[in-house]
């Protein structure tokens, strides 16, 4: 975690901001693929025969042997027709600045200007000198964002902003030349992304109303900007936030622990983020009241690439047999590699209670759509994975005495897309301390815009080299 925060953003909360509940949901999750073996798990080993294992639900059968040759890997569902590259909308962009302006475009900047000025005009009467609360324009907003990025470049997003404006030689001159410290703080305080006058009406059907238009525009730009590689990941990010928010989350396993949970789809190799969805809990009745089940969430995040032959790598928070099978049902042809929780009804007890098996051994089960593997890396640890990409009991010879299944190896190689994006966001974080949750989301979008712009710029430069 960063040093103690010393730069508090001065906030004049809207009435709607003050009404936010301070209750957060608590999420305990086992993100580790290794699951301990319970000595108290109920049930005897399921009935099986010489050919099949039977799931705990009594209706899911897993064959003990695969009839697919180990050399057969490139099936129809694994043929990716488009490789990592900018899409048509970004293909002609060469300069880093114009690539970034694709993600945070002119309309989005104008939206910020319009509603920031609306808020400034509503508070100008509180200032003795009206010149201290003058309205802004697109040029000044871009300058403000540039200073935020520069602070992130110096790894100084938690440094007191007064340090940047010092005149004793320790400050950064471009900050003083761009705007005054007072103006910088004032603009951060006043940034708004929606019409305050209609917010209550919109919030009756959407908890994310305060930044919905800006967020959706950004995600749409990301989706249409880049072709993923053959491996993508879905996972969650948790930008830190301890202010008032009805959908603030507490996840003990995350570095920030408290924050706004954002689900993301990212490239496992290029770290380009194309889809995001903010978790706000149960939405009011209306167009934004969508299912919060992990299966439906993954289907929404992958809806534009499910027919492209790519592979999705996910952890046991998202993995289920119905999800894996649906992603393989035509017209879908997306394969999945994921760890899976041992309490799933489709899993045979032989896989979830392997007390008698020695270390570094594997057990496989096969269905027409997917393969199940139980691997024992050490005593009382059981790694359970399911894969629709693999159709055999292949062991990775490069792992030596550990004798890891190829499914485990490939999972480890492709699981970190969103995690790496999260680390990049933390390394060059442009966020400032705030007590307004829309600003937390805004700062996260700025961070991702920078990463996505770098991915496209790097790809373009290599192609033109």
Secondary structure as the mmCIF struct_conf table of DSSP 4:
data_model
#
loop_
_struct_conf.conf_type_id
_struct_conf.id
_struct_conf.beg_label_comp_id
_struct_conf.beg_label_asym_id
_struct_conf.beg_label_seq_id
_struct_conf.end_label_comp_id
_struct_conf.end_label_asym_id
_struct_conf.end_label_seq_id
HELX_LH_PP_P HELX_LH_PP_P1 UNK A 2 UNK A 2
BEND BEND1 UNK A 3 UNK A 3
HELX_LH_PP_P HELX_LH_PP_P2 UNK A 4 UNK A 5
HELX_LH_PP_P HELX_LH_PP_P3 UNK A 8 UNK A 10
HELX_RH_AL_P HELX_RH_AL_P1 UNK A 15 UNK A 18
TURN_TY1_P TURN_TY1_P1 UNK A 19 UNK A 19
STRN STRN1 UNK A 25 UNK A 26
BEND BEND2 UNK A 32 UNK A 33
STRN STRN2 UNK A 34 UNK A 36
HELX_LH_PP_P HELX_LH_PP_P4 UNK A 37 UNK A 38
BEND BEND3 UNK A 39 UNK A 40
BEND BEND4 UNK A 43 UNK A 43
HELX_LH_PP_P HELX_LH_PP_P5 UNK A 44 UNK A 47
BEND BEND5 UNK A 50 UNK A 51
STRN STRN3 UNK A 52 UNK A 54
STRN STRN4 UNK A 55 UNK A 55
TURN_TY1_P TURN_TY1_P2 UNK A 56 UNK A 57
BEND BEND6 UNK A 58 UNK A 59
STRN STRN5 UNK A 61 UNK A 63
BEND BEND7 UNK A 64 UNK A 65
BEND BEND8 UNK A 68 UNK A 68
TURN_TY1_P TURN_TY1_P3 UNK A 70 UNK A 71
HELX_RH_3T_P HELX_RH_3T_P1 UNK A 76 UNK A 78
BEND BEND9 UNK A 81 UNK A 82
BEND BEND10 UNK A 84 UNK A 84
STRN STRN6 UNK A 85 UNK A 86
TURN_TY1_P TURN_TY1_P4 UNK A 88 UNK A 92
BEND BEND11 UNK A 95 UNK A 95
HELX_RH_AL_P HELX_RH_AL_P2 UNK A 96 UNK A 103
BEND BEND12 UNK A 104 UNK A 104
HELX_RH_AL_P HELX_RH_AL_P3 UNK A 106 UNK A 123
HELX_RH_3T_P HELX_RH_3T_P2 UNK A 124 UNK A 126
BEND BEND13 UNK A 128 UNK A 129
HELX_RH_3T_P HELX_RH_3T_P3 UNK A 130 UNK A 133
HELX_RH_AL_P HELX_RH_AL_P4 UNK A 138 UNK A 153
TURN_TY1_P TURN_TY1_P5 UNK A 154 UNK A 155
TURN_TY1_P TURN_TY1_P6 UNK A 157 UNK A 158
BEND BEND14 UNK A 159 UNK A 159
HELX_RH_3T_P HELX_RH_3T_P4 UNK A 161 UNK A 163
TURN_TY1_P TURN_TY1_P7 UNK A 164 UNK A 165
BEND BEND15 UNK A 167 UNK A 171
HELX_RH_AL_P HELX_RH_AL_P5 UNK A 173 UNK A 178
HELX_RH_AL_P HELX_RH_AL_P6 UNK A 181 UNK A 190
BEND BEND16 UNK A 194 UNK A 194
HELX_RH_3T_P HELX_RH_3T_P5 UNK A 196 UNK A 198
HELX_RH_AL_P HELX_RH_AL_P7 UNK A 199 UNK A 203
TURN_TY1_P TURN_TY1_P8 UNK A 204 UNK A 205
TURN_TY1_P TURN_TY1_P9 UNK A 207 UNK A 211
HELX_RH_AL_P HELX_RH_AL_P8 UNK A 212 UNK A 223
TURN_TY1_P TURN_TY1_P10 UNK A 224 UNK A 225
STRN STRN7 UNK A 226 UNK A 227
BEND BEND17 UNK A 230 UNK A 230
STRN STRN8 UNK A 231 UNK A 240
BEND BEND18 UNK A 243 UNK A 243
TURN_TY1_P TURN_TY1_P11 UNK A 246 UNK A 247
STRN STRN9 UNK A 249 UNK A 250
TURN_TY1_P TURN_TY1_P12 UNK A 252 UNK A 253
BEND BEND19 UNK A 254 UNK A 256
STRN STRN10 UNK A 258 UNK A 267
TURN_TY1_P TURN_TY1_P13 UNK A 268 UNK A 270
STRN STRN11 UNK A 273 UNK A 278
BEND BEND20 UNK A 281 UNK A 282
HELX_LH_PP_P HELX_LH_PP_P6 UNK A 283 UNK A 284
BEND BEND21 UNK A 285 UNK A 286
TURN_TY1_P TURN_TY1_P14 UNK A 287 UNK A 288
HELX_RH_AL_P HELX_RH_AL_P9 UNK A 294 UNK A 301
TURN_TY1_P TURN_TY1_P15 UNK A 302 UNK A 309
STRN STRN12 UNK A 311 UNK A 314
TURN_TY1_P TURN_TY1_P16 UNK A 316 UNK A 318
HELX_RH_AL_P HELX_RH_AL_P10 UNK A 321 UNK A 326
TURN_TY1_P TURN_TY1_P17 UNK A 327 UNK A 328
BEND BEND22 UNK A 329 UNK A 329
TURN_TY1_P TURN_TY1_P18 UNK A 330 UNK A 331
STRN STRN13 UNK A 335 UNK A 339
TURN_TY1_P TURN_TY1_P19 UNK A 342 UNK A 343
TURN_TY1_P TURN_TY1_P20 UNK A 345 UNK A 346
BEND BEND23 UNK A 347 UNK A 347
STRN STRN14 UNK A 348 UNK A 348
HELX_RH_AL_P HELX_RH_AL_P11 UNK A 349 UNK A 352
TURN_TY1_P TURN_TY1_P21 UNK A 355 UNK A 356
BEND BEND24 UNK A 357 UNK A 357
HELX_LH_PP_P HELX_LH_PP_P7 UNK A 358 UNK A 358
TURN_TY1_P TURN_TY1_P22 UNK A 359 UNK A 360
STRN STRN15 UNK A 361 UNK A 366
BEND BEND25 UNK A 368 UNK A 369
STRN STRN16 UNK A 371 UNK A 376
BEND BEND26 UNK A 377 UNK A 378
TURN_TY1_P TURN_TY1_P23 UNK A 379 UNK A 380
STRN STRN17 UNK A 381 UNK A 387
BEND BEND27 UNK A 388 UNK A 389
BEND BEND28 UNK A 392 UNK A 392
STRN STRN18 UNK A 395 UNK A 395
HELX_RH_3T_P HELX_RH_3T_P6 UNK A 397 UNK A 402
STRN STRN19 UNK A 405 UNK A 405
HELX_RH_AL_P HELX_RH_AL_P12 UNK A 406 UNK A 414
BEND BEND29 UNK A 415 UNK A 415
HELX_RH_AL_P HELX_RH_AL_P13 UNK A 417 UNK A 427
TURN_TY1_P TURN_TY1_P24 UNK A 428 UNK A 428
BEND BEND30 UNK A 435 UNK A 435
HELX_RH_AL_P HELX_RH_AL_P14 UNK A 437 UNK A 464
#
